[in-house]
Amino acid sequence: MHILIIYDGKPGHLSSSLGLYQLLSHHSKDRHTYEITVSKPILKIFNRPTRLLTRYFAKKCYRLIMMFYRNPTFKVKPDLIVSFGGNSIATNIALTKKIQCMNIAIGNTYNFKASDFSLALSTKNHTKKDSCQLPLSRLDVHICDALGKHLKKKHKKPFYTLLIGGDGSGYKYAHKDYTDLVEELKKIAVSHNISWLISTSRRTPSYVAELIESNMPFDTCFSLIDYHQPHTSLEEIMGACEKVFITEDSSSMISEALALSKPIYTLSPNSKNIYGAHKNLIERLHSDNYIERVKIVDLSSYLGDSLSDSFNLDYSLHSKARYQEIISALSLSADE
C-alpha cells in the first residue's frame, strides 16, 4: 500500500500522520510505502470558504479549490491519503474524490460528512475510556530500545530524558523558568543518582542549550542535543531512559513519548493559559493516568527520593486497537 501524507506545515500533525504509517507497517506483513506532500492555503482566510466549496463540489471543482491551496504532488498514485488538521482537510477530500482512493483524516473533521472519509480518527466524540483515545506515535519502540541499549553501555548510571519545547499552545517561558529547570535537574540527578539526556527543539530559545552546558557537568547531563545545531535523532535517548520529562507545550513530543510505555512527566512554566484541543488532550491524558503534570519549580520536591511510579499505559494495546479500527474501516485483512 502506498500512502500519501498531506503535510500542512505543523510538525505535530506530520508526526501523527507518520504514526499512522508506522502503525500499519508494524502490524501488517504487507509492504507499505509513503511520500509526503505539502498542501495548505495560500492565505489563511481561504480555509473556510474552500472547505465549504469542498463539502458540496469536491470532485467537480478540484481545480478551483486548488487555486487557493499549494497544489499537492506525488510520484506514485496513492492507495491511501492521510492528513491532519483544517489546513489540509479540503485537499484530502478533493484529491481523494479526484483519483478515487481511500482516505483518513486525523483530528477535527470540520463538519464534513462521514461519507467523505474512509475513516476519521478523532477522539472528540469518544464517550468512554479506551485505548483508542490515545494519539498516534511515529516512534518505533524496537529501534528505540536497540539504540538505547547501545547508549546505556557507555554509562554506569541510569538515564532520565528531558525534551524541552518553548512558547506556544498558551505556555509562556521566562528566562527564570529555564534557570529554575536547570537547578531542578541538578537536584534530581543527585537525589536519584541518574544522568540526564536532554534535547531542545524548534521553539526552544538558543540560550537554553548554553545554560545547560555551562551549569550542568558531564556527570549530571550525559548528552545534550541542541536542535539549533546539527544533531542526531531522538530514538537513542528515548530508548535509553527510564523516565521521560517533557515541557507541556508540545503535544507532539508527548504523543510520541507515549509509544514507549514509560513514566511521562509534563513540565509547565509559571505563566500558562491553555485552551482548546491542547488543553483537552493534556487533561485527558492526566485524568487517565498516562502522564503526571508538574510545575517546573516543584519538580524535585514532587519526585522526592522515590524511584517508583504509578502509570496506566500499555501502548501496545492501544496500537492493536487502532490497527483493528483502521483495517476494518479500509476493509483490509488483518495479519495479527
Summary of the structure (lengths in Angstrom):
residues: 336
radius of gyration: 21.0
end to end distance: 17.2
largest distance: 65.3
contacts: 1089
relative contact order: 0.14
helix: 42%
strand: 18%
